[in-house]
Amino acid sequence: MSSNEDLKDTNTEARFEFKKEERSSFQAEKGLTEETIRVISEDKGEPEWMLKRRLRALEQFQEMPMPTDWPGQPDLSEVDVNEIVPYIRPDVETRESVDDWTDLPEDIKDTFDKLGIPEAEKNALSGVGAQYESEVVYQNMQERWEEKGVVFCNMDEAVQEHEDLVREHFMTKCVPPSDNKFAALHGAIWSGGSFVYVPEDTVVEMPVQAYFRMNSEGMGQFEHTLIIAEEGSEVHYIEGCSAPKYSAFNLHSGGVEVFVGEDAHVQYSTVQNWSKNTYNLNTKRALVEADGRMEWISGSMGSKATMLYPSTVLKGRGASDNHITIAFAGEGQNIDTGAKVYHNAPNTKSTIESKSISKDGGRTNYRGLVHIADGASNSSTSVECDALMFDNESTSDTMPYMEINESTVDVAHEATVGKIGDEDVFYLQSRGLDDDDAKQMIVSGFIEPITEELPIEYAVELNRLVELEMEGSLG
Amino acid sequence: MATLQITNLHAKVAEEGGESILRGVDLSVESGEIHALMGPNGSGKSTMAKVIAGHPAYEVTDGEITLLLDDADVADIDEDVPAEMREWDLLALEPNERAALGIFLGFQYPAEIEGVTMTNFLRQALNAKHEEREELFEEDDDADVDEDDEAGYDTSPMEGEADDGEIGVAEFQQLLKGKMELLDMDEKFAQRYLNAGFSGGEKKQNEVLQAAILEPSIAVLDEIDSGLDIDRLQDVSEGINALRDEQGTGVLQITHYQRILDYVEPDHVHVMIDGEIAQSGGADLAKKLEDEGYDWVREQVYEAA
């Protein structure tokens, strides 16, 4: 099928501002119908049960109302599922050979240049020309892990090759489609993503990184990540890249499910920067067994509106959770993000540390929920959210909900909202830093708790991205 | 030897109808000298310190602040610095440019910056100062050259920005260690966040440390002695003496009290009343103020008027 012609027919320029079309070989019809879902599933050669799940999710999606009445909620009235092109399969023939670097939109190329990222890395990050190289790297890692029984592959492949594991875990116990409207949407049209399986007592020492895969398969706008860490295992998974990921669609609705076995430890880190026309509506959740530990570390940048509240269910005694999030909202952006933790067992522990920065009229919300169930005795939680604003036009709201149904618990909440102080800036200027560098230093310090948790290259890029956002040179 | 020359300086709070605070200050400080600036609360001492450093909250309505530099002050610049680039109108410059030329302001209440370690901050400040100096002293023809390559790294982001004559991490650490020993500061300071959770005394010591690292020609120290116990006062005083003796820094020390002047002997003492220098003299003047207060100066001013 010649994709160029088809795309011209079905897409407006507004949604395809760049020339990626030629790499796709198949495209589903616009809009969301049972027929579309069947085509996607068939094209992927999926087993019957997956098709059934997709169709069931579609029904649920159609039944559920859009979230509209949350206090301070981002406006989603522009999000029209009938305008979504849910699936594009890239052309495998050309994927490895075409150097699409020149075809990327100018703003993306500019960003890479400003980030100072070397050409090879640019290509890897943009998920185009260097895909071949990425796969080599991936292959090497894979061999080492395979010996230990670790699986790390594309989610579509996982459905074929690890069917039993996927069938048991995929949107059943962790993020069922019934969870929310966008989880249901995701369940219906998901495509691509990563599958990670770590067997019992296995420690994967180096972080599993999936950034090079994000753009390569099916556009990944509805990518699904499934991580299963068996008892006593340990893995650090890093998803996304700090370079702006170009959005073919103006809706991104990913799903992340993490199973943390007894005494296992999973760290999920992501630094993502979406194009400014994207609605970023994700559902991410972890289920943690006794003495297991889950850590979420995320940097949310870009997008027109983001609604994202990674959540953790502490199921077993002594399970623990740690959330660190950072959000940055510039002009016309509303980043609504936070965390949810359910303490469903005794001796469970959680900490949430949320940082947000807003400038030029941007809006950030912290929306959090900590639920301590009756019987979750001796549990403790600590929530800290700090907001930093550049100017009087920007806004920041904190909406922490605490539902405490147990008396022997330790609950702490602390929130600060501040403007970048003129005195602070002047102090640094008087030491020789110019105005921009002074502000940058204050913001770097502000997000330091996040950057110190990330591998150095991510930390450097996160800092650099924030710097570019502050200069207003992205977007 | 640099000279900071303040002539007929008038300044007000930078807002409509803002209060007029400085009403014609004349003062000259040379490197290597120690001047004490005294005066009652509200007389305009801190305002003057901030105006010298370029604080945006104040607007200069009249007068001049000029910095004159000689060969020794521009010895670090590779090229010949012509006569017309030895005289700087500070009021036309940004705070960081003034810092680059050798002006330092020691704050009474320094900002606390979380997440930024002392080491990181001081190294960046030192590098920023060197870079700004080079730009300031560059001939106009070359002035634009650097603009473009600020955009990104020349090397991998993992390695950080390309090294262009900046002081390296290891080299800087040696420098910092030496200066901290000189000031009798605990090594742990280097890894703490800038002023965050520092005691009053630690903050003051930190101000002196910064002056020792940045090696200004002229340091204006705003009530650096307030809130110090006697031991810390001695440490800070030794630090100030070292600034003058070892770096040739000229110090304009704003203080309410004679006691720091027991340790840091001033060459000149000035009394500010109602936004003007009402009286100047030697070290004796400070002692007289300590004994007799400011009333007699005030009376002299009003009799003269």
Interface residues (C-beta under 8 A of the other chain):
Chain A: D113 K114 L115 G116 I117 P118 E121 G421 D422 E423 D424 F426 Y427 L428 Q429 S430 R431 G432 L433 D434 D435 D437 A438 M441 I442 S444 G445 F446 I447 E448 P449 I456 E457 V460 E461 R464
Chain B: A53 G54 H55 P56 A57 E94 P95 N96 R98 A99 A100 F104 L105 F107 P110 A111 I113 E114 G115 V116 F121 Q124 A125 L126 A128 K129 E132 A151 G152 Y153 D154 T155 S156 P157 M158 G160 Y193 L194 Q210 L214
